[in-house]
Amino acid sequence: MTPTAINLPLEAGQNITLSPVSWSRFEQVLAELPQRRLSRLAYANKILEIMTPLPEHERAKIVLADLVKTLLRLQKRPWEALGSTTFKRQEMAVGVEPDECFYIQNYQAVIGKDTLDLNSDPPPDLAIEIDVTSITKQAAYLTLKVPELWIYTQGKLTIYIFQEDQYQLSNNSLIFAGIPIIELIERFMKRAKIVGVSQMLLEFEEYVNNLLLKK
C-alpha cells in the first residue's frame, strides 16, 4: 500500500503496513488519527505499521497491566503507568505506541507531565505488547533503548532485556528481580479466564504476599 492510501478509521483486527514513509508523513498520519482511538502505530526504518486490536487483545493488556500494578503495589514501589502513549524521536526517525508501559525506576521523571519529549525525558522502563510479531515495533523499542520489553502471545510471556545495544531473551525480569514473573503472569492470566479478573487478582495478591513474606 502506498503511503498516501490510508483509509481511516481501521476496523478492529485490521493492520496495514506502509513503506517508504517519511517522518513528515508519519507525523501527518498521527495528526489525522483521533486522540481517543484503539489503533496503535509503530514507525522505524521508514516503515509505518497501523494496528487496530481486537477486543480480546485489549482485555489481555488490561489484565496484564493490573497484574503489574498489583505486584508493584505489594512491593511498595512507586510507578507511573502511561498506557499507549506515543513515544517518538525525530532525529532517530522512530516512533511507537505500546499496548501498555510503565515508568518505575524513572517514575519521578514523568510525574504530572501531560506530554513527553524523549530528547530530555527517559523512555519507559517497561513496555508491554500483546500478540505482537511486528519487526517494526521491536526495532522502534530497540532504537529508543527501552530497558525491558514484554511480549505476551497465546498464553506465553517472553521477556527481552536491553543489553549492549540489542535485546537479549531472558527468563527473568530485571524490574522484578527474584520474582518468577513468567510463571506468575502465565498462571494468573490463565486463571482470569476461569474465575474472572476480580477473583484472580485477589488470588494473585494473596499468592504474592506469601511469596514476599518468604524473602
Secondary structure per residue as TSV (DSSP state, phi and psi in degrees):
chain	resnum	aa	ss	phi	psi
A	1	M	-	360.0	137.4
A	2	T	-	-75.3	156.2
A	3	P	T	-60.3	-19.9
A	4	T	T	-93.0	-12.3
A	5	A	-	-93.6	74.1
A	6	I	-	-118.3	118.6
A	7	N	-	-101.2	113.6
A	8	L	S	-116.2	146.7
A	9	P	S	-82.6	159.9
A	10	L	-	-82.8	153.1
A	11	E	-	-80.7	157.6
A	12	A	T	-57.3	132.8
A	13	G	T	88.1	-3.5
A	14	Q	-	-93.0	133.6
A	15	N	E	-127.1	142.6
A	16	I	E	-133.1	149.5
A	17	T	E	-124.4	130.6
A	18	L	E	-121.9	137.3
A	19	S	-	-164.2	139.6
A	20	P	S	-82.0	147.4
A	21	V	-	-126.8	126.3
A	22	S	-	-76.0	164.2
A	23	W	H	-60.7	-41.5
A	24	S	H	-63.9	-36.6
A	25	R	H	-69.0	-39.2
A	26	F	H	-57.8	-46.2
A	27	E	H	-67.2	-32.4
A	28	Q	H	-65.3	-42.3
A	29	V	H	-62.8	-42.3
A	30	L	H	-57.3	-42.2
A	31	A	H	-68.9	-31.7
A	32	E	H	-74.0	-28.2
A	33	L	S	-77.7	141.8
A	34	P	-	-66.0	153.0
A	35	Q	S	-63.9	-41.6
A	36	R	S	-95.4	106.9
A	37	R	-	-154.5	160.3
A	38	L	S	-90.1	-27.2
A	39	S	-	-65.5	148.2
A	40	R	E	-131.2	146.4
A	41	L	E	-112.8	151.5
A	42	A	E	-140.3	136.0
A	43	Y	E	-139.5	123.3
A	44	A	E	-164.0	147.7
A	45	N	T	54.9	34.6
A	46	K	T	64.0	20.0
A	47	I	E	-110.2	128.7
A	48	L	E	-113.1	125.8
A	49	E	E	-116.2	133.5
A	50	I	E	-120.3	121.8
A	51	M	E	-123.3	132.6
A	52	T	-	-118.7	107.8
A	53	P	-	-72.9	157.2
A	54	L	-	-81.6	163.7
A	55	P	H	-55.3	-38.8
A	56	E	H	-65.6	-29.8
A	57	H	H	-64.4	-47.7
A	58	E	H	-63.7	-39.9
A	59	R	H	-61.8	-44.9
A	60	A	H	-63.4	-40.9
A	61	K	H	-70.2	-34.0
A	62	I	H	-67.4	-44.1
A	63	V	H	-66.0	-42.9
A	64	L	H	-63.5	-41.2
A	65	A	H	-63.1	-37.7
A	66	D	H	-61.5	-38.5
A	67	L	H	-65.0	-43.4
A	68	V	H	-62.5	-46.1
A	69	K	H	-62.7	-41.3
A	70	T	H	-62.7	-43.8
A	71	L	H	-64.1	-43.6
A	72	L	H	-62.5	-42.2
A	73	R	H	-63.4	-43.2
A	74	L	H	-67.5	-28.1
A	75	Q	T	-83.7	-1.8
A	76	K	T	57.8	43.4
A	77	R	-	-110.7	131.9
A	78	P	-	-74.5	154.1
A	79	W	-	-158.0	165.2
A	80	E	E	-129.9	124.5
A	81	A	E	-100.4	126.2
A	82	L	-	-114.0	10.6
A	83	G	T	54.0	-128.2
A	84	S	T	-100.9	41.8
A	85	T	-	-56.1	145.6
A	86	T	-	-83.1	120.2
A	87	F	E	-110.2	125.8
A	88	K	E	-151.3	152.6
A	89	R	E	-140.2	118.2
A	90	Q	G	-64.9	-42.8
A	91	E	G	-66.7	-20.2
A	92	M	G	-96.9	-7.7
A	93	A	T	52.6	53.6
A	94	V	E	-145.5	145.9
A	95	G	E	-156.3	150.0
A	96	V	E	-157.3	148.8
A	97	E	-	-124.3	104.9
A	98	P	-	-70.9	162.8
A	99	D	S	-66.8	-44.0
A	100	E	E	-148.4	152.9
A	101	C	E	-152.4	155.9
A	102	F	E	-135.9	139.1
A	103	Y	E	-101.9	120.0
A	104	I	S	-121.0	-68.8
A	105	Q	T	-61.6	-35.7
A	106	N	T	-106.1	28.1
A	107	Y	G	-60.3	-34.1
A	108	Q	G	-65.7	-24.2
A	109	A	G	-70.0	-18.0
A	110	V	T	-120.9	2.8
A	111	I	T	-59.1	126.5
A	112	G	T	77.0	2.9
A	113	K	-	-88.5	129.7
A	114	D	S	-85.4	-26.1
A	115	T	S	-134.5	153.7
A	116	L	-	-120.4	146.4
A	117	D	-	-125.5	107.9
A	118	L	T	-71.1	-2.8
A	119	N	T	-72.3	-24.8
A	120	S	T	-125.6	-27.4
A	121	D	S	-93.1	147.8
A	122	P	-	-74.0	159.2
A	123	P	-	-73.0	167.7
A	124	P	-	-62.4	149.7
A	125	D	S	-73.5	-29.7
A	126	L	E	-139.6	126.8
A	127	A	E	-114.6	141.0
A	128	I	E	-123.4	132.1
A	129	E	E	-126.7	143.2
A	130	I	E	-112.2	126.5
A	131	D	S	53.3	45.8
A	132	V	-	-112.0	126.7
A	133	T	-	-118.2	10.6
A	134	S	-	-66.1	120.6
A	135	I	H	-67.8	-34.4
A	136	T	H	-63.5	-44.3
A	137	K	H	-62.1	-46.1
A	138	Q	H	-65.0	-36.0
A	139	A	H	-64.8	-37.4
A	140	A	H	-65.5	-45.9
A	141	Y	H	-61.6	-39.5
A	142	L	H	-64.0	-45.1
A	143	T	H	-63.2	-38.9
A	144	L	H	-79.7	-7.6
A	145	K	T	60.2	44.7
A	146	V	-	-66.9	122.2
A	147	P	S	-60.1	-36.8
A	148	E	E	-142.2	131.7
A	149	L	E	-125.0	126.4
A	150	W	E	-109.3	134.8
A	151	I	E	-124.3	118.0
A	152	Y	E	-107.1	115.8
A	153	T	E	-138.3	125.9
A	154	Q	T	50.2	45.8
A	155	G	T	81.1	4.2
A	156	K	E	-119.2	137.6
A	157	L	E	-104.3	129.0
A	158	T	E	-115.8	133.1
A	159	I	E	-112.9	130.9
A	160	Y	E	-118.7	131.8
A	161	I	E	-111.7	131.1
A	162	F	E	-78.0	115.1
A	163	Q	E	-144.8	132.7
A	164	E	T	53.4	46.9
A	165	D	T	64.0	24.0
A	166	Q	E	-153.1	166.5
A	167	Y	E	-92.6	129.5
A	168	Q	E	-107.6	130.4
A	169	L	E	-65.7	135.0
A	170	S	E	-137.0	146.7
A	171	N	S	-87.6	-6.8
A	172	N	S	-132.1	154.2
A	173	S	-	-96.6	132.1
A	174	L	S	-72.7	-31.2
A	175	I	T	-67.7	-39.0
A	176	F	T	-113.8	59.6
A	177	A	T	-60.7	136.7
A	178	G	T	82.9	-2.3
A	179	I	S	-106.2	129.5
A	180	P	-	-73.7	71.4
A	181	I	H	-65.0	-39.1
A	182	I	H	-62.6	-47.2
A	183	E	H	-60.0	-44.2
A	184	L	H	-65.8	-47.7
A	185	I	H	-62.5	-48.4
A	186	E	H	-63.5	-41.3
A	187	R	H	-65.5	-47.1
A	188	F	H	-84.4	-22.8
A	189	M	H	-64.9	-40.9
A	190	K	H	-66.9	-38.7
A	191	R	H	-62.8	-35.6
A	192	A	H	-59.9	-31.0
A	193	K	H	-75.9	-14.5
A	194	I	H	-97.2	-46.4
A	195	V	H	-110.4	-5.4
A	196	G	-	94.5	159.2
A	197	V	H	-67.8	-45.9
A	198	S	H	-62.5	-44.1
A	199	Q	H	-66.6	-40.9
A	200	M	H	-59.5	-42.6
A	201	L	H	-65.1	-35.4
A	202	L	H	-63.3	-43.6
A	203	E	H	-66.6	-39.6
A	204	F	H	-62.8	-44.4
A	205	E	H	-61.9	-43.5
A	206	E	H	-63.1	-43.0
A	207	Y	H	-63.6	-46.6
A	208	V	H	-67.2	-39.7
A	209	N	H	-57.5	-44.7
A	210	N	H	-64.5	-37.9
A	211	L	H	-64.6	-43.2
A	212	L	H	-69.3	-31.7
A	213	L	H	-65.5	-26.9
A	214	K	T	-79.9	-11.9
A	215	K	-	-86.4	360.0
